[in-house]
Amino acid sequence: MAKKSGKTITVEQIGSPIRRPGDQRATLIGLGLNKMHKKRTLEDTPAVRGMITKVQHLVRVVEEN
């Protein structure tokens, strides 16, 4: 099991998943985002970074700690 780094990243949904491919919708749900302007603080891991990159046109990184 990976040890926790303590670093976090906060993302906000700024785009609608309407008329987007299903995998992009699923990625938003995986990030815990399902409504416009909803913010989530997540652990900063390569997997989370990859998900953010995949839907970078739909989310905004608010803050990195």
N, CA, C and O atoms as a CHARMM CRD file, in Angstrom:
* protein
*
  260
    1    1 MET  N      0.84000  -1.17800   0.00000 PROA 1      0.00000
    2    1 MET  CA     0.00000   0.00000   0.00000 PROA 1      0.00000
    3    1 MET  C      0.88900   1.24600   0.00000 PROA 1      0.00000
    4    1 MET  O      1.89400   1.30100   0.70900 PROA 1      0.00000
    5    2 ALA  N      0.51300   2.23200  -0.79100 PROA 2      0.00000
    6    2 ALA  CA     1.30000   3.45900  -0.88100 PROA 2      0.00000
    7    2 ALA  C      1.14300   4.28300   0.39200 PROA 2      0.00000
    8    2 ALA  O      0.05700   4.36500   0.96700 PROA 2      0.00000
    9    3 LYS  N      2.24300   4.88700   0.81900 PROA 3      0.00000
   10    3 LYS  CA     2.13400   5.72200   2.01800 PROA 3      0.00000
   11    3 LYS  C      1.65200   7.11600   1.62800 PROA 3      0.00000
   12    3 LYS  O      1.91700   7.58900   0.52300 PROA 3      0.00000
   13    4 LYS  N      0.95400   7.75600   2.53300 PROA 4      0.00000
   14    4 LYS  CA     0.37300   9.06700   2.25500 PROA 4      0.00000
   15    4 LYS  C      1.44700  10.13500   2.25600 PROA 4      0.00000
   16    4 LYS  O      2.28100  10.19600   3.15900 PROA 4      0.00000
   17    5 SER  N      1.42000  10.98100   1.22700 PROA 5      0.00000
   18    5 SER  CA     2.42200  12.03200   1.11800 PROA 5      0.00000
   19    5 SER  C      2.01200  13.27500   1.90700 PROA 5      0.00000
   20    5 SER  O      2.86400  14.09500   2.24900 PROA 5      0.00000
   21    6 GLY  N      0.71700  13.42300   2.20100 PROA 6      0.00000
   22    6 GLY  CA     0.25400  14.59900   2.91900 PROA 6      0.00000
   23    6 GLY  C     -0.06800  15.76000   1.99500 PROA 6      0.00000
   24    6 GLY  O     -0.63900  16.76000   2.43000 PROA 6      0.00000
   25    7 LYS  N      0.29500  15.63700   0.71400 PROA 7      0.00000
   26    7 LYS  CA     0.00800  16.71300  -0.22800 PROA 7      0.00000
   27    7 LYS  C     -1.41400  16.56800  -0.74700 PROA 7      0.00000
   28    7 LYS  O     -1.91000  15.46000  -0.94900 PROA 7      0.00000
   29    8 THR  N     -2.06200  17.71700  -0.96000 PROA 8      0.00000
   30    8 THR  CA    -3.42500  17.70700  -1.47100 PROA 8      0.00000
   31    8 THR  C     -3.54100  18.67900  -2.64100 PROA 8      0.00000
   32    8 THR  O     -2.70400  19.56300  -2.82700 PROA 8      0.00000
   33    9 ILE  N     -4.58100  18.49200  -3.40800 PROA 9      0.00000
   34    9 ILE  CA    -4.87900  19.37300  -4.53100 PROA 9      0.00000
   35    9 ILE  C     -6.38600  19.61700  -4.53400 PROA 9      0.00000
   36    9 ILE  O     -7.17000  18.68200  -4.37500 PROA 9      0.00000
   37   10 THR  N     -6.78400  20.85800  -4.71100 PROA 10     0.00000
   38   10 THR  CA    -8.20200  21.21200  -4.73400 PROA 10     0.00000
   39   10 THR  C     -8.58700  21.56000  -6.16900 PROA 10     0.00000
   40   10 THR  O     -7.95600  22.40300  -6.80700 PROA 10     0.00000
   41   11 VAL  N     -9.62800  20.89900  -6.66600 PROA 11     0.00000
   42   11 VAL  CA   -10.09300  21.14200  -8.02800 PROA 11     0.00000
   43   11 VAL  C    -11.55200  21.57900  -8.00000 PROA 11     0.00000
   44   11 VAL  O    -12.31000  21.20100  -7.10700 PROA 11     0.00000
   45   12 GLU  N    -11.92900  22.37200  -8.98300 PROA 12     0.00000
   46   12 GLU  CA   -13.29900  22.86500  -9.11200 PROA 12     0.00000
   47   12 GLU  C    -13.79700  22.54700 -10.51100 PROA 12     0.00000
   48   12 GLU  O    -13.07300  22.73200 -11.49000 PROA 12     0.00000
   49   13 GLN  N    -15.02100  22.07400 -10.60700 PROA 13     0.00000
   50   13 GLN  CA   -15.60900  21.79500 -11.91600 PROA 13     0.00000
   51   13 GLN  C    -16.08900  23.10700 -12.53000 PROA 13     0.00000
   52   13 GLN  O    -16.88100  23.83300 -11.92800 PROA 13     0.00000
   53   14 ILE  N    -15.60200  23.40100 -13.73300 PROA 14     0.00000
   54   14 ILE  CA   -15.99200  24.64200 -14.40900 PROA 14     0.00000
   55   14 ILE  C    -16.68000  24.38600 -15.74400 PROA 14     0.00000
   56   14 ILE  O    -17.13500  25.32800 -16.39300 PROA 14     0.00000
   57   15 GLY  N    -16.76100  23.12200 -16.16400 PROA 15     0.00000
   58   15 GLY  CA   -17.39800  22.79500 -17.42600 PROA 15     0.00000
   59   15 GLY  C    -18.44000  21.71600 -17.23900 PROA 15     0.00000
   60   15 GLY  O    -18.35100  20.90000 -16.32200 PROA 15     0.00000
   61   16 SER  N    -19.43400  21.71800 -18.11800 PROA 16     0.00000
   62   16 SER  CA   -20.52000  20.75200 -18.03200 PROA 16     0.00000
   63   16 SER  C    -20.15400  19.46400 -18.77200 PROA 16     0.00000
   64   16 SER  O    -19.53800  19.51900 -19.83600 PROA 16     0.00000
   65   17 PRO  N    -20.52900  18.29900 -18.21600 PROA 17     0.00000
   66   17 PRO  CA   -20.27600  17.03900 -18.91400 PROA 17     0.00000
   67   17 PRO  C    -21.31000  16.73000 -19.99700 PROA 17     0.00000
   68   17 PRO  O    -21.23400  15.69000 -20.65100 PROA 17     0.00000
   69   18 ILE  N    -22.26600  17.62200 -20.18500 PROA 18     0.00000
   70   18 ILE  CA   -23.27000  17.40300 -21.21700 PROA 18     0.00000
   71   18 ILE  C    -22.58400  17.41600 -22.58600 PROA 18     0.00000
   72   18 ILE  O    -21.75900  18.28600 -22.86600 PROA 18     0.00000
   73   19 ARG  N    -22.92800  16.45000 -23.42900 PROA 19     0.00000
   74   19 ARG  CA   -22.37300  16.28500 -24.77700 PROA 19     0.00000
   75   19 ARG  C    -20.87100  15.98900 -24.75600 PROA 19     0.00000
   76   19 ARG  O    -20.14500  16.35700 -25.67900 PROA 19     0.00000
   77   20 ARG  N    -20.41900  15.33000 -23.70500 PROA 20     0.00000
   78   20 ARG  CA   -19.03500  14.87600 -23.59900 PROA 20     0.00000
   79   20 ARG  C    -19.02500  13.34800 -23.64100 PROA 20     0.00000
   80   20 ARG  O    -20.02000  12.70600 -23.30400 PROA 20     0.00000
   81   21 PRO  N    -17.89300  12.76800 -24.05800 PROA 21     0.00000
   82   21 PRO  CA   -17.80300  11.30200 -24.07200 PROA 21     0.00000
   83   21 PRO  C    -18.00500  10.71000 -22.67800 PROA 21     0.00000
   84   21 PRO  O    -17.72300  11.35600 -21.66900 PROA 21     0.00000
   85   22 GLY  N    -18.49200   9.48300 -22.64100 PROA 22     0.00000
   86   22 GLY  CA   -18.78400   8.81400 -21.38300 PROA 22     0.00000
   87   22 GLY  C    -17.58000   8.67200 -20.47600 PROA 22     0.00000
   88   22 GLY  O    -17.71500   8.72900 -19.25300 PROA 22     0.00000
   89   23 ASP  N    -16.38800   8.48500 -21.06400 PROA 23     0.00000
   90   23 ASP  CA   -15.20800   8.32600 -20.21100 PROA 23     0.00000
   91   23 ASP  C    -14.86600   9.62000 -19.47900 PROA 23     0.00000
   92   23 ASP  O    -14.33800   9.58100 -18.36800 PROA 23     0.00000
   93   24 GLN  N    -15.16400  10.77200 -20.09600 PROA 24     0.00000
   94   24 GLN  CA   -14.91500  12.04600 -19.41900 PROA 24     0.00000
   95   24 GLN  C    -15.91600  12.25000 -18.28300 PROA 24     0.00000
   96   24 GLN  O    -15.55700  12.76200 -17.22300 PROA 24     0.00000
   97   25 ARG  N    -17.15600  11.85500 -18.50000 PROA 25     0.00000
   98   25 ARG  CA   -18.16500  11.92300 -17.43200 PROA 25     0.00000
   99   25 ARG  C    -17.74400  11.04800 -16.26600 PROA 25     0.00000
  100   25 ARG  O    -17.82800  11.45300 -15.10700 PROA 25     0.00000
  101   26 ALA  N    -17.28300   9.82800 -16.58900 PROA 26     0.00000
  102   26 ALA  CA   -16.86400   8.88500 -15.54600 PROA 26     0.00000
  103   26 ALA  C    -15.65200   9.41300 -14.78400 PROA 26     0.00000
  104   26 ALA  O    -15.53500   9.19200 -13.57900 PROA 26     0.00000
  105   27 THR  N    -14.75600  10.10200 -15.46800 PROA 27     0.00000
  106   27 THR  CA   -13.58300  10.67000 -14.81000 PROA 27     0.00000
  107   27 THR  C    -13.99200  11.75700 -13.82400 PROA 27     0.00000
  108   27 THR  O    -13.45500  11.82600 -12.71800 PROA 27     0.00000
  109   28 LEU  N    -14.94300  12.61000 -14.21800 PROA 28     0.00000
  110   28 LEU  CA   -15.43900  13.63700 -13.29400 PROA 28     0.00000
  111   28 LEU  C    -16.04800  12.99600 -12.04900 PROA 28     0.00000
  112   28 LEU  O    -15.80300  13.45100 -10.93100 PROA 28     0.00000
  113   29 ILE  N    -16.83000  11.95600 -12.23800 PROA 29     0.00000
  114   29 ILE  CA   -17.44500  11.26300 -11.10800 PROA 29     0.00000
  115   29 ILE  C    -16.36800  10.63700 -10.23600 PROA 29     0.00000
  116   29 ILE  O    -16.47300  10.64800  -9.01000 PROA 29     0.00000
  117   30 GLY  N    -15.32500  10.08900 -10.87000 PROA 30     0.00000
  118   30 GLY  CA   -14.21100   9.51000 -10.12700 PROA 30     0.00000
  119   30 GLY  C    -13.48600  10.54100  -9.28000 PROA 30     0.00000
  120   30 GLY  O    -12.95800  10.22000  -8.21500 PROA 30     0.00000
  121   31 LEU  N    -13.46000  11.77700  -9.75200 PROA 31     0.00000
  122   31 LEU  CA   -12.85500  12.86200  -8.99600 PROA 31     0.00000
  123   31 LEU  C    -13.79800  13.40300  -7.91600 PROA 31     0.00000
  124   31 LEU  O    -13.40300  14.22500  -7.08900 PROA 31     0.00000
  125   32 GLY  N    -15.04500  12.93300  -7.93600 PROA 32     0.00000
  126   32 GLY  CA   -16.01800  13.39300  -6.94400 PROA 32     0.00000
  127   32 GLY  C    -16.73600  14.65800  -7.36300 PROA 32     0.00000
  128   32 GLY  O    -17.32800  15.34400  -6.53000 PROA 32     0.00000
  129   33 LEU  N    -16.68800  14.97200  -8.65400 PROA 33     0.00000
  130   33 LEU  CA   -17.33800  16.18400  -9.16300 PROA 33     0.00000
  131   33 LEU  C    -18.56000  15.78700  -9.97800 PROA 33     0.00000
  132   33 LEU  O    -18.47200  14.92500 -10.85300 PROA 33     0.00000
  133   34 ASN  N    -19.69400  16.40900  -9.69600 PROA 34     0.00000
  134   34 ASN  CA   -20.90000  16.09300 -10.45100 PROA 34     0.00000
  135   34 ASN  C    -21.79300  17.30500 -10.66800 PROA 34     0.00000
  136   34 ASN  O    -22.83400  17.20400 -11.31600 PROA 34     0.00000
  137   35 LYS  N    -21.39100  18.44800 -10.12900 PROA 35     0.00000
  138   35 LYS  CA   -22.17300  19.67500 -10.32200 PROA 35     0.00000
  139   35 LYS  C    -21.22000  20.80900 -10.61600 PROA 35     0.00000
  140   35 LYS  O    -20.07000  20.80100 -10.17600 PROA 35     0.00000
  141   36 MET  N    -21.70300  21.78400 -11.36100 PROA 36     0.00000
  142   36 MET  CA   -20.89400  22.94400 -11.70100 PROA 36     0.00000
  143   36 MET  C    -20.44800  23.67200 -10.43000 PROA 36     0.00000
  144   36 MET  O    -21.21600  23.80900  -9.47800 PROA 36     0.00000
  145   37 HSD  N    -19.21500  24.12900 -10.43200 PROA 37     0.00000
  146   37 HSD  CA   -18.60300  24.92800  -9.36400 PROA 37     0.00000
  147   37 HSD  C    -18.43800  24.16200  -8.04800 PROA 37     0.00000
  148   37 HSD  O    -18.20000  24.76600  -7.00200 PROA 37     0.00000
  149   38 LYS  N    -18.56400  22.84300  -8.10200 PROA 38     0.00000
  150   38 LYS  CA   -18.30600  22.03200  -6.91400 PROA 38     0.00000
  151   38 LYS  C    -16.79100  21.86500  -6.76600 PROA 38     0.00000
  152   38 LYS  O    -16.08000  21.66300  -7.75100 PROA 38     0.00000
  153   39 LYS  N    -16.31300  21.95200  -5.53300 PROA 39     0.00000
  154   39 LYS  CA   -14.88300  21.82800  -5.24900 PROA 39     0.00000
  155   39 LYS  C    -14.63200  20.56100  -4.45600 PROA 39     0.00000
  156   39 LYS  O    -15.43800  20.16900  -3.61300 PROA 39     0.00000
  157   40 ARG  N    -13.50100  19.92200  -4.73800 PROA 40     0.00000
  158   40 ARG  CA   -13.08600  18.74200  -3.99900 PROA 40     0.00000
  159   40 ARG  C    -11.60900  18.85400  -3.68400 PROA 40     0.00000
  160   40 ARG  O    -10.82300  19.29300  -4.52400 PROA 40     0.00000
  161   41 THR  N    -11.22900  18.46500  -2.49400 PROA 41     0.00000
  162   41 THR  CA    -9.82500  18.39000  -2.10500 PROA 41     0.00000
  163   41 THR  C     -9.43100  16.92300  -2.13000 PROA 41     0.00000
  164   41 THR  O    -10.01500  16.09700  -1.42800 PROA 41     0.00000
  165   42 LEU  N     -8.43400  16.61000  -2.94600 PROA 42     0.00000
  166   42 LEU  CA    -8.02100  15.22600  -3.16800 PROA 42     0.00000
  167   42 LEU  C     -6.55500  15.05700  -2.83500 PROA 42     0.00000
  168   42 LEU  O     -5.79800  16.02800  -2.81300 PROA 42     0.00000
  169   43 GLU  N     -6.14900  13.80900  -2.57500 PROA 43     0.00000
  170   43 GLU  CA    -4.74300  13.50200  -2.34600 PROA 43     0.00000
  171   43 GLU  C     -3.99300  13.67400  -3.66700 PROA 43     0.00000
  172   43 GLU  O     -4.47300  13.24000  -4.71400 PROA 43     0.00000
  173   44 ASP  N     -2.83600  14.29700  -3.62200 PROA 44     0.00000
  174   44 ASP  CA    -2.05700  14.58500  -4.82400 PROA 44     0.00000
  175   44 ASP  C     -1.22300  13.36100  -5.19300 PROA 44     0.00000
  176   44 ASP  O     -0.10000  13.19200  -4.71900 PROA 44     0.00000
  177   45 THR  N     -1.80000  12.50200  -6.05600 PROA 45     0.00000
  178   45 THR  CA    -1.11800  11.29200  -6.51500 PROA 45     0.00000
  179   45 THR  C     -1.02600  11.33200  -8.04300 PROA 45     0.00000
  180   45 THR  O     -1.74400  12.09800  -8.68600 PROA 45     0.00000
  181   46 PRO  N     -0.15300  10.51800  -8.62200 PROA 46     0.00000
  182   46 PRO  CA    -0.07800  10.46600 -10.09100 PROA 46     0.00000
  183   46 PRO  C     -1.40800  10.07100 -10.74000 PROA 46     0.00000
  184   46 PRO  O     -1.73800  10.55600 -11.82200 PROA 46     0.00000
  185   47 ALA  N     -2.16700   9.19900 -10.08500 PROA 47     0.00000
  186   47 ALA  CA    -3.46300   8.78400 -10.64100 PROA 47     0.00000
  187   47 ALA  C     -4.43500   9.95900 -10.70700 PROA 47     0.00000
  188   47 ALA  O     -5.11600  10.15800 -11.71400 PROA 47     0.00000
  189   48 VAL  N     -4.49300  10.73100  -9.62800 PROA 48     0.00000
  190   48 VAL  CA    -5.38600  11.89900  -9.59300 PROA 48     0.00000
  191   48 VAL  C     -4.91700  12.93400 -10.60900 PROA 48     0.00000
  192   48 VAL  O     -5.73900  13.53500 -11.30100 PROA 48     0.00000
  193   49 ARG  N     -3.61200  13.15000 -10.70500 PROA 49     0.00000
  194   49 ARG  CA    -3.07800  14.09800 -11.69000 PROA 49     0.00000
  195   49 ARG  C     -3.45600  13.67700 -13.10700 PROA 49     0.00000
  196   49 ARG  O     -3.79300  14.51900 -13.94000 PROA 49     0.00000
  197   50 GLY  N     -3.40000  12.38200 -13.37800 PROA 50     0.00000
  198   50 GLY  CA    -3.78200  11.88100 -14.70100 PROA 50     0.00000
  199   50 GLY  C     -5.24600  12.11200 -14.99800 PROA 50     0.00000
  200   50 GLY  O     -5.60800  12.44400 -16.12700 PROA 50     0.00000
  201   51 MET  N     -6.09700  11.93900 -13.99200 PROA 51     0.00000
  202   51 MET  CA    -7.53200  12.17600 -14.17400 PROA 51     0.00000
  203   51 MET  C     -7.79900  13.65600 -14.44300 PROA 51     0.00000
  204   51 MET  O     -8.63100  14.00400 -15.28000 PROA 51     0.00000
  205   52 ILE  N     -7.08500  14.52100 -13.72300 PROA 52     0.00000
  206   52 ILE  CA    -7.25600  15.96000 -13.93300 PROA 52     0.00000
  207   52 ILE  C     -6.81000  16.34300 -15.34100 PROA 52     0.00000
  208   52 ILE  O     -7.45800  17.15600 -16.00000 PROA 52     0.00000
  209   53 THR  N     -5.70900  15.76100 -15.80000 PROA 53     0.00000
  210   53 THR  CA    -5.22000  16.04600 -17.15300 PROA 53     0.00000
  211   53 THR  C     -6.23500  15.61200 -18.20500 PROA 53     0.00000
  212   53 THR  O     -6.41600  16.29600 -19.21300 PROA 53     0.00000
  213   54 LYS  N     -6.88800  14.49500 -17.97900 PROA 54     0.00000
  214   54 LYS  CA    -7.86200  13.96800 -18.93700 PROA 54     0.00000
  215   54 LYS  C     -9.05900  14.89700 -19.12200 PROA 54     0.00000
  216   54 LYS  O     -9.61100  14.99600 -20.21800 PROA 54     0.00000
  217   55 VAL  N     -9.45500  15.57400 -18.05000 PROA 55     0.00000
  218   55 VAL  CA   -10.62000  16.47300 -18.12000 PROA 55     0.00000
  219   55 VAL  C    -10.20200  17.91400 -17.81100 PROA 55     0.00000
  220   55 VAL  O    -10.96100  18.66600 -17.20000 PROA 55     0.00000
  221   56 GLN  N     -9.00100  18.29000 -18.23200 PROA 56     0.00000
  222   56 GLN  CA    -8.47300  19.61800 -17.89100 PROA 56     0.00000
  223   56 GLN  C     -9.31200  20.75400 -18.45200 PROA 56     0.00000
  224   56 GLN  O     -9.25000  21.87200 -17.94300 PROA 56     0.00000
  225   57 HSD  N    -10.09700  20.48900 -19.49400 PROA 57     0.00000
  226   57 HSD  CA   -10.96600  21.51600 -20.06500 PROA 57     0.00000
  227   57 HSD  C    -12.26400  21.67300 -19.26500 PROA 57     0.00000
  228   57 HSD  O    -13.03700  22.59700 -19.51600 PROA 57     0.00000
  229   58 LEU  N    -12.50700  20.77900 -18.30800 PROA 58     0.00000
  230   58 LEU  CA   -13.73100  20.82200 -17.50200 PROA 58     0.00000
  231   58 LEU  C    -13.47500  21.18100 -16.03900 PROA 58     0.00000
  232   58 LEU  O    -14.41500  21.44400 -15.29000 PROA 58     0.00000
  233   59 VAL  N    -12.20000  21.19200 -15.63100 PROA 59     0.00000
  234   59 VAL  CA   -11.87400  21.47200 -14.23200 PROA 59     0.00000
  235   59 VAL  C    -10.80400  22.55700 -14.13800 PROA 59     0.00000
  236   59 VAL  O    -10.10900  22.86600 -15.10700 PROA 59     0.00000
  237   60 ARG  N    -10.69900  23.12100 -12.94000 PROA 60     0.00000
  238   60 ARG  CA    -9.69900  24.15000 -12.65600 PROA 60     0.00000
  239   60 ARG  C     -9.04000  23.79700 -11.33100 PROA 60     0.00000
  240   60 ARG  O     -9.71600  23.49600 -10.34700 PROA 60     0.00000
  241   61 VAL  N     -7.70600  23.83800 -11.31900 PROA 61     0.00000
  242   61 VAL  CA    -6.97500  23.58500 -10.07700 PROA 61     0.00000
  243   61 VAL  C     -7.02600  24.87200  -9.25900 PROA 61     0.00000
  244   61 VAL  O     -6.50900  25.90600  -9.68200 PROA 61     0.00000
  245   62 VAL  N     -7.65000  24.80300  -8.08900 PROA 62     0.00000
  246   62 VAL  CA    -7.82900  25.97600  -7.23800 PROA 62     0.00000
  247   62 VAL  C     -6.58700  26.19200  -6.38400 PROA 62     0.00000
  248   62 VAL  O     -6.09600  27.31400  -6.25600 PROA 62     0.00000
  249   63 GLU  N     -6.07900  25.09900  -5.79500 PROA 63     0.00000
  250   63 GLU  CA    -4.95500  25.26000  -4.87900 PROA 63     0.00000
  251   63 GLU  C     -4.22400  23.93000  -4.73500 PROA 63     0.00000
  252   63 GLU  O     -4.82600  22.85800  -4.79200 PROA 63     0.00000
  253   64 GLU  N     -2.90700  24.02900  -4.54500 PROA 64     0.00000
  254   64 GLU  CA    -2.07100  22.85200  -4.30800 PROA 64     0.00000
  255   64 GLU  C     -1.34600  23.05600  -2.98400 PROA 64     0.00000
  256   64 GLU  O     -0.74900  24.10700  -2.75000 PROA 64     0.00000
  257   65 ASN  N     -1.40200  22.04800  -2.12100 PROA 65     0.00000
  258   65 ASN  CA    -0.70900  22.09800  -0.82500 PROA 65     0.00000
  259   65 ASN  C      0.26200  20.95600  -0.73400 PROA 65     0.00000
  260   65 ASN  O      0.95000  20.81000   0.27600 PROA 65     0.00000
